[in-house]
Amino acid sequence: MLIHGPLAEGRFKERLNRFEAIVDIDGIPELVHVPNTGRLKELLVGDAEVIVRKYDNPDRKTRFGLLLVLKDGVWVSIDSANVPNKIVYEALERRELAPFSQYQSFKREVTVDNSRFDFALFSSEQDYFIEVKGVTLVDNRTALFPDAPTSRGRKHLEELIELKRNGKGAGVVFIIQRQDADIFIPNDITDKDFGRLLRKAYAEGVELYAYRCRVNCTEIAIECEVPVILD
């Protein structure tokens, strides 16, 4: 996906709450929206180099949105609210994800009973449902999810397990929003119940995929699939 809009460089100063931070832009401290509810403690450190997008929308509380953070020379996309789903959407449109190439069509944000899934894929043989998770935490070239306890993530796994038991296809796609990871593992230290449920889901037939992204100041795109390690 291309990164659009007027962009500006800045220096991260302080995170005020889950959704707001202060970034120094051209020497002026600006209130910036943070589109990620994770902790991001290893990324949002004092004076970290960042890229923000400027919005000319009078209805917005903030004029800027935080997009990228530079960590050890690697650009990290921190927008987990929009980027992962858009990346998967574009890849499905172009049939770039081999595990899903047999499906003839797909829809976004599909509701089944009381559950809503990021994508539903359709073929004459089977319907298949996908949940997408954005990954920003990497340690020693190992991508980890989540970086904060996630009751929502656990609920999604339980819903996918139920779909699979009812004869549907089900999968989780982890989008690693940076270029310095070789494998993916569940972050058991941060949320052991998510890790437990992820392993249970896999044992029940829910498929797990992780894709590393190439990230720069103009584009974020899937680079390659990396192994999901559950041992």
C-alpha positions as CSV (number, residue, x, y, z in Angstrom):
1,M,0.0,0.0,0.0
2,L,1.1,3.5,-0.8
3,I,1.5,6.1,2.0
4,H,-0.5,9.1,0.9
5,G,-0.9,12.6,2.1
6,P,1.4,15.4,3.2
7,L,4.0,13.9,5.5
8,A,6.4,15.5,8.0
9,E,9.3,14.3,10.0
10,G,9.3,14.7,13.8
11,R,10.8,13.6,17.1
12,F,8.6,11.7,19.6
13,K,8.4,13.3,23.0
14,E,5.7,11.8,25.1
15,R,2.7,9.5,25.0
16,L,-0.2,11.0,26.8
17,N,-2.6,8.1,26.6
18,R,-3.5,5.2,24.3
19,F,-4.5,7.5,21.4
20,E,-2.5,10.7,21.9
21,A,1.1,11.7,22.0
22,I,3.3,14.8,21.7
23,V,5.7,15.0,18.7
24,D,8.1,17.8,18.0
25,I,7.5,18.9,14.4
26,D,9.7,21.7,13.1
27,G,10.5,22.7,16.7
28,I,6.8,22.9,17.7
29,P,5.2,20.3,20.1
30,E,2.1,19.0,18.4
31,L,-0.7,16.7,19.6
32,V,-0.6,13.6,17.4
33,H,-3.1,10.7,17.1
34,V,-1.6,7.2,17.8
35,P,-3.6,4.6,15.8
36,N,-2.5,1.7,18.0
37,T,-3.7,0.6,21.4
38,G,-0.6,-1.5,22.1
39,R,2.1,-0.5,24.5
40,L,4.8,0.3,21.9
41,K,7.2,0.9,24.8
42,E,10.3,-0.2,22.8
43,L,9.3,2.1,19.9
44,L,7.9,5.3,21.5
45,V,11.0,6.4,23.3
46,G,12.2,10.0,23.7
47,D,13.5,11.7,20.6
48,A,12.7,8.7,18.3
49,E,12.6,9.8,14.7
50,V,9.0,9.5,13.4
51,I,6.9,10.2,10.3
52,V,3.5,11.8,10.7
53,R,0.7,12.6,8.3
54,K,-1.0,16.0,8.3
55,Y,-4.8,16.1,8.1
56,D,-6.8,19.2,6.9
57,N,-10.0,18.1,8.6
58,P,-11.5,20.6,11.0
59,D,-13.5,17.8,12.7
60,R,-10.4,16.0,13.9
61,K,-9.1,16.6,17.4
62,T,-5.5,16.2,16.2
63,R,-3.9,17.7,13.0
64,F,-1.4,14.9,12.8
65,G,-1.4,11.1,12.8
66,L,1.6,9.0,13.7
67,L,2.6,6.6,10.9
68,L,6.2,5.4,11.2
69,V,8.8,5.1,13.9
70,L,12.5,4.5,13.2
71,K,13.9,1.7,15.5
72,D,17.6,0.7,15.1
73,G,17.6,1.9,11.5
74,V,14.4,0.1,10.6
75,W,11.1,1.8,9.8
76,V,8.2,0.4,11.8
77,S,4.6,1.0,10.8
78,I,2.7,1.6,14.0
79,D,-0.8,2.0,12.5
80,S,-2.5,-1.2,13.6
81,A,-6.0,0.3,13.2
82,N,-5.8,0.6,9.4
83,V,-2.6,-0.7,7.8
84,P,-2.8,-4.5,8.3
85,N,-6.3,-4.9,6.9
86,K,-5.5,-2.6,4.0
87,I,-2.4,-4.6,3.2
88,V,-4.4,-7.9,3.2
89,Y,-7.2,-6.4,1.2
90,E,-4.8,-5.3,-1.5
91,A,-3.0,-8.6,-1.5
92,L,-6.3,-10.5,-1.8
93,E,-7.4,-8.3,-4.6
94,R,-4.2,-9.1,-6.5
95,R,-4.3,-12.8,-5.5
96,E,-0.8,-12.5,-4.0
97,L,-1.5,-14.7,-1.0
98,A,-1.0,-18.3,-2.2
99,P,-3.0,-19.9,0.6
100,F,-6.1,-18.1,-0.5
101,S,-5.7,-18.1,-4.2
102,Q,-8.5,-20.7,-4.8
103,Y,-11.2,-18.4,-3.5
104,Q,-13.2,-16.6,-6.2
105,S,-14.4,-13.6,-4.2
106,F,-14.1,-12.0,-0.8
107,K,-15.8,-9.4,1.4
108,R,-14.5,-7.2,4.2
109,E,-16.0,-7.1,7.8
110,V,-18.5,-9.9,7.5
111,T,-20.8,-10.7,10.4
112,V,-21.7,-14.3,11.3
113,D,-24.2,-14.6,14.1
114,N,-22.9,-12.1,16.7
115,S,-19.3,-12.2,15.5
116,R,-17.6,-9.9,12.9
117,F,-14.6,-11.1,10.9
118,D,-12.1,-9.0,9.0
119,F,-12.5,-11.0,5.8
120,A,-14.7,-13.7,4.4
121,L,-13.5,-15.6,1.3
122,F,-15.9,-17.6,-0.9
123,S,-15.6,-20.6,-3.2
124,S,-18.0,-23.3,-4.4
125,E,-16.4,-25.7,-1.9
126,Q,-16.1,-23.6,1.3
127,D,-16.4,-20.2,3.0
128,Y,-13.3,-19.1,4.8
129,F,-13.0,-16.4,7.5
130,I,-9.9,-14.4,8.4
131,E,-8.9,-12.3,11.3
132,V,-5.9,-10.0,10.7
133,K,-3.5,-8.9,13.5
134,G,-0.9,-6.2,13.1
135,V,2.5,-6.9,14.7
136,T,4.9,-4.2,15.7
137,L,7.0,-5.9,18.4
138,V,10.2,-7.6,17.3
139,D,13.0,-9.0,19.6
140,N,16.1,-10.5,18.2
141,R,14.5,-10.9,14.8
142,T,11.5,-12.7,16.4
143,A,8.1,-11.1,15.9
144,L,5.7,-11.3,18.9
145,F,2.0,-10.7,19.4
146,P,0.4,-9.3,21.4
147,D,2.5,-6.5,23.0
148,A,-0.3,-6.0,25.6
149,P,-3.0,-8.3,26.9
150,T,-5.8,-8.6,24.4
151,S,-9.2,-9.8,25.5
152,R,-10.4,-8.9,22.0
153,G,-7.8,-11.1,20.4
154,R,-8.7,-14.0,22.6
155,K,-12.4,-13.6,21.7
156,H,-11.5,-13.7,18.0
157,L,-9.6,-17.0,18.4
158,E,-12.6,-18.5,20.2
159,E,-14.9,-17.4,17.4
160,L,-12.6,-18.9,14.8
161,I,-12.5,-22.2,16.6
162,E,-16.3,-22.3,16.6
163,L,-16.4,-21.5,12.9
164,K,-14.0,-24.3,12.2
165,R,-16.0,-26.8,14.3
166,N,-19.1,-25.8,12.2
167,G,-17.3,-26.8,9.0
168,K,-16.0,-23.4,7.8
169,G,-12.5,-22.5,6.9
170,A,-10.7,-20.2,9.4
171,G,-7.4,-18.5,9.7
172,V,-5.4,-15.8,11.4
173,V,-3.0,-13.6,9.4
174,F,-0.3,-11.8,11.3
175,I,1.0,-8.8,9.4
176,I,4.5,-7.9,10.7
177,Q,4.7,-4.1,10.1
178,R,8.5,-4.0,9.9
179,Q,11.3,-5.7,8.0
180,D,13.6,-7.2,10.7
181,A,11.7,-10.5,11.7
182,D,12.5,-14.0,10.5
183,I,9.9,-15.9,12.6
184,F,6.7,-15.3,14.5
185,I,5.8,-16.6,18.0
186,P,2.9,-15.8,20.4
187,N,4.0,-13.5,23.2
188,D,3.3,-15.8,26.1
189,I,5.0,-13.6,28.6
190,T,2.6,-10.7,27.9
191,D,-0.6,-12.7,27.4
192,K,-0.3,-16.4,28.1
193,D,-4.0,-17.0,27.5
194,F,-3.7,-15.7,24.0
195,G,-0.8,-18.0,23.4
196,R,-2.8,-20.9,24.8
197,L,-5.8,-20.2,22.6
198,L,-3.7,-19.7,19.5
199,R,-2.2,-23.2,20.0
200,K,-5.7,-24.6,20.7
201,A,-7.0,-22.9,17.5
202,Y,-4.2,-24.4,15.5
203,A,-4.9,-27.9,16.9
204,E,-8.5,-27.4,16.0
205,G,-7.6,-26.7,12.3
206,V,-7.5,-22.9,12.3
207,E,-4.7,-21.9,10.0
208,L,-2.0,-19.5,11.0
209,Y,0.1,-17.3,8.7
210,A,2.6,-14.5,9.3
211,Y,3.9,-12.1,6.6
212,R,6.8,-9.7,7.0
213,C,6.5,-6.3,5.4
214,R,8.9,-4.0,3.6
215,V,8.4,-0.5,5.1
216,N,9.7,2.9,3.9
217,C,8.4,6.4,3.9
218,T,6.4,5.9,0.7
219,E,5.1,2.3,0.8
220,I,4.3,-0.7,3.0
221,A,4.1,-4.0,1.3
222,I,4.3,-7.7,2.0
223,E,7.8,-8.9,1.5
224,C,7.6,-12.6,2.4
225,E,5.9,-15.2,4.6
226,V,7.8,-16.2,7.8
227,P,7.3,-19.3,9.9
228,V,4.8,-19.4,12.8
229,I,6.5,-21.2,15.7
230,L,4.3,-22.6,18.5
231,D,6.6,-24.9,20.3
